[in-house]
């Protein structure tokens, strides 16, 4: 794992260099990291949902911060996600799926194209009913079981951290609002991004943009 002081120092250096908050999402998180959680707080969350958080994310919560500065509009606090105004707690089984159930996907997922389109010849009330049925299926909690929301890009675009199943530890992009389904973040060689990989990609991109010189351990 990357030493926590590297990440904290890099974020502090970015805050100093990007004082006008030009980098995407910086106006939201302002390069501020929330206070870390205690071991007992993290353990209580895990026991509540019957899971063990991925170690790199767990280390981030304990050593770096309970969310704050990070990719897009920043990392959510544990147990929170974007709400109508500010971030707010989520409830398991209400948009967020059951965390102890395995993430159901092994590769990029979407509904068939024909299911995503409104019936061409249906009356207005028929189109409305069809789209309501599509939304219930497309946004069902079971589609994202085994993962928790980790950040948002704005406009209901989000990233999820898988916490249960074979894909545990990976970050997945949620483009369902644009009818793009779900897909894992991958490198050029096809390997998947873990939480730490994902966070470091953001750090490296921002450091290159603002000429911040740090060597990743």
C-alpha atoms as a printed R data frame, in Angstrom:
    type eleno elety resid chain resno       x       y       z
1   ATOM     1    CA   UNK     A     1   0.000   0.000   0.000
2   ATOM     2    CA   UNK     A     2   1.056   3.574  -0.649
3   ATOM     3    CA   UNK     A     3   2.151   5.309   2.604
4   ATOM     4    CA   UNK     A     4  -0.632   7.522   3.903
5   ATOM     5    CA   UNK     A     5   1.673  10.492   4.316
6   ATOM     6    CA   UNK     A     6   2.380  10.495   0.565
7   ATOM     7    CA   UNK     A     7  -1.311  10.874  -0.271
8   ATOM     8    CA   UNK     A     8  -1.924  13.491   2.415
9   ATOM     9    CA   UNK     A     9   1.136  15.517   1.393
10  ATOM    10    CA   UNK     A    10   0.240  15.318  -2.292
11  ATOM    11    CA   UNK     A    11  -3.292  16.585  -1.598
12  ATOM    12    CA   UNK     A    12  -1.862  19.440   0.495
13  ATOM    13    CA   UNK     A    13   0.524  20.357  -2.323
14  ATOM    14    CA   UNK     A    14  -2.334  20.405  -4.821
15  ATOM    15    CA   UNK     A    15  -4.341  22.682  -2.548
16  ATOM    16    CA   UNK     A    16  -1.414  25.097  -2.501
17  ATOM    17    CA   UNK     A    17  -0.898  24.995  -6.272
18  ATOM    18    CA   UNK     A    18  -4.551  25.005  -7.396
19  ATOM    19    CA   UNK     A    19  -5.757  27.913  -5.273
20  ATOM    20    CA   UNK     A    20  -8.423  28.905  -7.798
21  ATOM    21    CA   UNK     A    21  -9.834  25.343  -7.771
22  ATOM    22    CA   UNK     A    22  -9.527  24.823 -11.524
23  ATOM    23    CA   UNK     A    23  -9.264  21.033 -11.497
24  ATOM    24    CA   UNK     A    24 -12.550  19.244 -12.179
25  ATOM    25    CA   UNK     A    25 -14.513  18.778  -8.953
26  ATOM    26    CA   UNK     A    26 -12.107  20.814  -6.820
27  ATOM    27    CA   UNK     A    27 -14.761  23.419  -6.081
28  ATOM    28    CA   UNK     A    28 -16.686  20.636  -4.386
29  ATOM    29    CA   UNK     A    29 -13.998  19.045  -2.197
30  ATOM    30    CA   UNK     A    30 -11.556  22.024  -2.130
31  ATOM    31    CA   UNK     A    31  -8.706  19.572  -1.473
32  ATOM    32    CA   UNK     A    32  -9.930  19.045   2.080
33  ATOM    33    CA   UNK     A    33  -9.720  15.618   3.701
34  ATOM    34    CA   UNK     A    34 -12.167  14.803   6.473
35  ATOM    35    CA   UNK     A    35 -10.841  13.531   9.794
36  ATOM    36    CA   UNK     A    36 -10.001   9.801   9.745
37  ATOM    37    CA   UNK     A    37 -12.283   7.297  11.417
38  ATOM    38    CA   UNK     A    38 -11.314   5.166  14.386
39  ATOM    39    CA   UNK     A    39 -10.904   1.405  14.171
40  ATOM    40    CA   UNK     A    40 -14.061   0.996  16.246
41  ATOM    41    CA   UNK     A    41 -16.080   3.174  13.868
42  ATOM    42    CA   UNK     A    42 -14.953   1.225  10.812
43  ATOM    43    CA   UNK     A    43 -15.517  -2.099  12.551
44  ATOM    44    CA   UNK     A    44 -19.009  -1.041  13.630
45  ATOM    45    CA   UNK     A    45 -19.891  -0.266  10.000
46  ATOM    46    CA   UNK     A    46 -18.537  -3.638   8.862
47  ATOM    47    CA   UNK     A    47 -20.420  -5.518  11.544
48  ATOM    48    CA   UNK     A    48 -23.633  -3.671  10.768
49  ATOM    49    CA   UNK     A    49 -23.555  -4.814   7.136
50  ATOM    50    CA   UNK     A    50 -21.761  -8.142   7.536
51  ATOM    51    CA   UNK     A    51 -18.775  -7.245   5.345
52  ATOM    52    CA   UNK     A    52 -15.049  -6.494   5.488
53  ATOM    53    CA   UNK     A    53 -14.043  -3.358   3.607
54  ATOM    54    CA   UNK     A    54 -11.205  -3.666   1.063
55  ATOM    55    CA   UNK     A    55  -7.907  -3.146   2.861
56  ATOM    56    CA   UNK     A    56  -6.698  -0.178   0.802
57  ATOM    57    CA   UNK     A    57  -9.973   1.679   1.337
58  ATOM    58    CA   UNK     A    58 -10.002   0.685   4.993
59  ATOM    59    CA   UNK     A    59  -6.480   2.073   5.378
60  ATOM    60    CA   UNK     A    60  -7.602   5.316   3.700
61  ATOM    61    CA   UNK     A    61 -10.453   5.725   6.189
62  ATOM    62    CA   UNK     A    62  -8.196   5.037   9.164
63  ATOM    63    CA   UNK     A    63  -5.046   6.872   8.118
64  ATOM    64    CA   UNK     A    64  -5.959   9.551   5.581
65  ATOM    65    CA   UNK     A    65  -9.546  10.653   5.917
66  ATOM    66    CA   UNK     A    66 -13.205   9.712   5.974
67  ATOM    67    CA   UNK     A    67 -13.684  10.987   2.439
68  ATOM    68    CA   UNK     A    68 -13.009  14.431   1.087
69  ATOM    69    CA   UNK     A    69 -10.500  15.380  -1.611
70  ATOM    70    CA   UNK     A    70 -10.359  12.842  -4.407
71  ATOM    71    CA   UNK     A    71 -11.586  11.933  -7.869
72  ATOM    72    CA   UNK     A    72 -14.375  14.001  -9.435
73  ATOM    73    CA   UNK     A    73 -16.333  15.750  -6.643
74  ATOM    74    CA   UNK     A    74 -14.440  13.912  -3.915
75  ATOM    75    CA   UNK     A    75 -14.722  10.686  -1.946
76  ATOM    76    CA   UNK     A    76 -17.950  10.224   0.020
77  ATOM    77    CA   UNK     A    77 -17.880   9.804   3.777
78  ATOM    78    CA   UNK     A    78 -18.405   6.181   4.739
79  ATOM    79    CA   UNK     A    79 -22.116   5.428   4.520
80  ATOM    80    CA   UNK     A    80 -23.002   8.592   2.584
81  ATOM    81    CA   UNK     A    81 -23.685   9.566  -1.021
82  ATOM    82    CA   UNK     A    82 -24.836  12.593  -2.998
83  ATOM    83    CA   UNK     A    83 -28.278  13.808  -2.017
84  ATOM    84    CA   UNK     A    84 -30.655  16.461  -3.265
85  ATOM    85    CA   UNK     A    85 -28.553  19.268  -1.742
86  ATOM    86    CA   UNK     A    86 -25.560  17.856   0.157
87  ATOM    87    CA   UNK     A    87 -24.204  14.380   0.796
88  ATOM    88    CA   UNK     A    88 -26.482  12.368   3.046
89  ATOM    89    CA   UNK     A    89 -26.633   8.856   4.568
90  ATOM    90    CA   UNK     A    90 -27.897   6.055   2.381
91  ATOM    91    CA   UNK     A    91 -30.031   3.123   3.470
92  ATOM    92    CA   UNK     A    92 -29.231  -0.410   2.408
93  ATOM    93    CA   UNK     A    93 -31.962  -1.666   0.077
94  ATOM    94    CA   UNK     A    94 -32.917   1.854  -1.033
95  ATOM    95    CA   UNK     A    95 -30.908   2.564  -4.198
96  ATOM    96    CA   UNK     A    96 -27.847   0.988  -2.541
97  ATOM    97    CA   UNK     A    97 -28.060  -2.805  -2.666
98  ATOM    98    CA   UNK     A    98 -27.434  -5.366   0.054
99  ATOM    99    CA   UNK     A    99 -23.722  -5.106   0.813
100 ATOM   100    CA   UNK     A   100 -23.190  -8.693   1.954
101 ATOM   101    CA   UNK     A   101 -24.550 -10.054  -1.354
102 ATOM   102    CA   UNK     A   102 -21.944 -10.560  -4.120
103 ATOM   103    CA   UNK     A   103 -21.564  -7.933  -6.825
104 ATOM   104    CA   UNK     A   104 -23.427  -9.547  -9.741
105 ATOM   105    CA   UNK     A   105 -21.186  -8.484 -12.647
106 ATOM   106    CA   UNK     A   106 -17.941  -9.886 -14.043
107 ATOM   107    CA   UNK     A   107 -17.695  -7.588 -17.049
108 ATOM   108    CA   UNK     A   108 -19.346  -4.408 -18.311
109 ATOM   109    CA   UNK     A   109 -23.130  -4.657 -17.989
110 ATOM   110    CA   UNK     A   110 -26.093  -3.044 -19.649
111 ATOM   111    CA   UNK     A   111 -29.588  -4.030 -20.678
112 ATOM   112    CA   UNK     A   112 -30.069  -4.926 -24.340
113 ATOM   113    CA   UNK     A   113 -30.432  -1.843 -26.511
114 ATOM   114    CA   UNK     A   114 -34.014  -2.660 -27.448
115 ATOM   115    CA   UNK     A   115 -35.010  -2.709 -23.772
116 ATOM   116    CA   UNK     A   116 -33.589   0.775 -23.254
117 ATOM   117    CA   UNK     A   117 -35.765   2.334 -25.955
118 ATOM   118    CA   UNK     A   118 -39.372   3.445 -25.606
119 ATOM   119    CA   UNK     A   119 -41.869   1.471 -27.731
120 ATOM   120    CA   UNK     A   120 -42.077   3.315 -31.046
121 ATOM   121    CA   UNK     A   121 -45.778   2.743 -31.691
122 ATOM   122    CA   UNK     A   122 -47.185   2.853 -28.178
123 ATOM   123    CA   UNK     A   123 -49.595   5.531 -26.976
124 ATOM   124    CA   UNK     A   124 -48.317   8.087 -24.490
125 ATOM   125    CA   UNK     A   125 -49.677   6.201 -21.492
126 ATOM   126    CA   UNK     A   126 -48.116   3.005 -22.837
127 ATOM   127    CA   UNK     A   127 -44.743   4.704 -23.245
128 ATOM   128    CA   UNK     A   128 -44.947   6.056 -19.692
129 ATOM   129    CA   UNK     A   129 -45.752   2.608 -18.312
130 ATOM   130    CA   UNK     A   130 -42.931   1.023 -20.304
131 ATOM   131    CA   UNK     A   131 -40.407   3.577 -19.110
132 ATOM   132    CA   UNK     A   132 -41.518   3.154 -15.503
133 ATOM   133    CA   UNK     A   133 -41.020  -0.589 -15.845
134 ATOM   134    CA   UNK     A   134 -37.585  -0.013 -17.384
135 ATOM   135    CA   UNK     A   135 -36.549   2.279 -14.539
136 ATOM   136    CA   UNK     A   136 -37.609  -0.266 -11.919
137 ATOM   137    CA   UNK     A   137 -35.486  -2.901 -13.631
138 ATOM   138    CA   UNK     A   138 -32.545  -0.676 -14.534
139 ATOM   139    CA   UNK     A   139 -32.224   0.990 -11.129
140 ATOM   140    CA   UNK     A   140 -33.068  -2.053  -9.004
141 ATOM   141    CA   UNK     A   141 -30.956  -2.351  -5.872
142 ATOM   142    CA   UNK     A   142 -29.946  -5.893  -6.902
143 ATOM   143    CA   UNK     A   143 -28.055  -4.451  -9.900
144 ATOM   144    CA   UNK     A   144 -25.534  -2.856  -7.517
145 ATOM   145    CA   UNK     A   145 -25.623  -5.380  -4.670
146 ATOM   146    CA   UNK     A   146 -22.277  -5.857  -2.957
147 ATOM   147    CA   UNK     A   147 -20.988  -2.330  -3.572
148 ATOM   148    CA   UNK     A   148 -21.160   1.075  -1.945
149 ATOM   149    CA   UNK     A   149 -21.186   4.475  -3.671
150 ATOM   150    CA   UNK     A   150 -17.741   6.061  -3.438
151 ATOM   151    CA   UNK     A   151 -18.092   9.358  -5.354
152 ATOM   152    CA   UNK     A   152 -20.113  11.184  -7.991
153 ATOM   153    CA   UNK     A   153 -19.268  13.019 -11.215
154 ATOM   154    CA   UNK     A   154 -22.348  15.226 -11.156
155 ATOM   155    CA   UNK     A   155 -25.595  14.668 -13.095
156 ATOM   156    CA   UNK     A   156 -26.267  11.328 -11.311
157 ATOM   157    CA   UNK     A   157 -23.082   9.732 -12.678
158 ATOM   158    CA   UNK     A   158 -21.332   7.781  -9.914
159 ATOM   159    CA   UNK     A   159 -18.541   5.375  -9.028
160 ATOM   160    CA   UNK     A   160 -19.028   2.296  -6.852
161 ATOM   161    CA   UNK     A   161 -16.559   0.336  -4.717
162 ATOM   162    CA   UNK     A   162 -17.210  -3.399  -4.747
163 ATOM   163    CA   UNK     A   163 -17.040  -4.894  -1.248
164 ATOM   164    CA   UNK     A   164 -18.391  -8.433  -1.736
165 ATOM   165    CA   UNK     A   165 -17.745 -11.147  -4.307
166 ATOM   166    CA   UNK     A   166 -14.970 -11.942  -6.810
167 ATOM   167    CA   UNK     A   167 -14.680  -8.296  -7.904
168 ATOM   168    CA   UNK     A   168 -14.096  -7.047  -4.342
169 ATOM   169    CA   UNK     A   169 -11.865  -3.996  -4.192
170 ATOM   170    CA   UNK     A   170 -12.589  -2.769  -7.724
171 ATOM   171    CA   UNK     A   171 -14.076   0.570  -8.723
172 ATOM   172    CA   UNK     A   172 -16.937   0.543 -11.249
173 ATOM   173    CA   UNK     A   173 -18.425   3.440 -13.211
174 ATOM   174    CA   UNK     A   174 -22.206   3.868 -13.176
175 ATOM   175    CA   UNK     A   175 -23.474   5.509 -16.353
176 ATOM   176    CA   UNK     A   176 -27.056   4.300 -16.103
177 ATOM   177    CA   UNK     A   177 -28.426   7.834 -16.143
178 ATOM   178    CA   UNK     A   178 -27.054   8.054 -19.713
179 ATOM   179    CA   UNK     A   179 -28.204   4.487 -20.468
180 ATOM   180    CA   UNK     A   180 -24.551   3.354 -20.488
181 ATOM   181    CA   UNK     A   181 -24.863   0.721 -17.776
182 ATOM   182    CA   UNK     A   182 -21.997  -0.248 -15.482
183 ATOM   183    CA   UNK     A   183 -18.352  -0.929 -16.304
184 ATOM   184    CA   UNK     A   184 -15.136  -1.478 -14.369
185 ATOM   185    CA   UNK     A   185 -12.278   0.992 -14.488
186 ATOM   186    CA   UNK     A   186  -9.412  -0.654 -16.346
187 ATOM   187    CA   UNK     A   187  -5.835   0.118 -17.356
188 ATOM   188    CA   UNK     A   188  -4.579  -0.134 -20.925
189 ATOM   189    CA   UNK     A   189  -3.527  -3.744 -20.231
190 ATOM   190    CA   UNK     A   190  -7.051  -4.620 -19.122
191 ATOM   191    CA   UNK     A   191  -6.313  -4.940 -15.395
192 ATOM   192    CA   UNK     A   192  -8.905  -3.528 -13.027
193 ATOM   193    CA   UNK     A   193  -8.447  -0.495 -10.780
194 ATOM   194    CA   UNK     A   194  -8.663  -0.916  -7.023
195 ATOM   195    CA   UNK     A   195  -9.571   1.972  -4.734
196 ATOM   196    CA   UNK     A   196  -5.905   2.855  -4.277
197 ATOM   197    CA   UNK     A   197  -5.209   2.648  -8.038
198 ATOM   198    CA   UNK     A   198  -8.205   4.861  -8.748
199 ATOM   199    CA   UNK     A   199  -7.194   7.424  -6.143
200 ATOM   200    CA   UNK     A   200  -3.581   7.498  -7.328
201 ATOM   201    CA   UNK     A   201  -4.671   8.001 -10.936
202 ATOM   202    CA   UNK     A   202  -6.526  11.118  -9.811
203 ATOM   203    CA   UNK     A   203  -3.543  12.335  -7.800
204 ATOM   204    CA   UNK     A   204  -1.092  11.744 -10.644
205 ATOM   205    CA   UNK     A   205  -3.314  13.456 -13.196
206 ATOM   206    CA   UNK     A   206  -3.775  16.508 -10.977
207 ATOM   207    CA   UNK     A   207  -0.074  16.663 -10.087
208 ATOM   208    CA   UNK     A   208   0.904  16.579 -13.771
209 ATOM   209    CA   UNK     A   209  -1.607  19.318 -14.561
210 ATOM   210    CA   UNK     A   210  -0.285  21.670 -11.875
211 ATOM   211    CA   UNK     A   211   3.381  20.697 -11.994
212 ATOM   212    CA   UNK     A   212   3.471  19.175  -8.515
213 ATOM   213    CA   UNK     A   213   6.531  16.959  -8.144
214 ATOM   214    CA   UNK     A   214   6.105  13.920  -5.957
215 ATOM   215    CA   UNK     A   215   7.539  10.476  -6.499
216 ATOM   216    CA   UNK     A   216   5.122   7.667  -5.783
217 ATOM   217    CA   UNK     A   217   6.802   5.221  -3.391
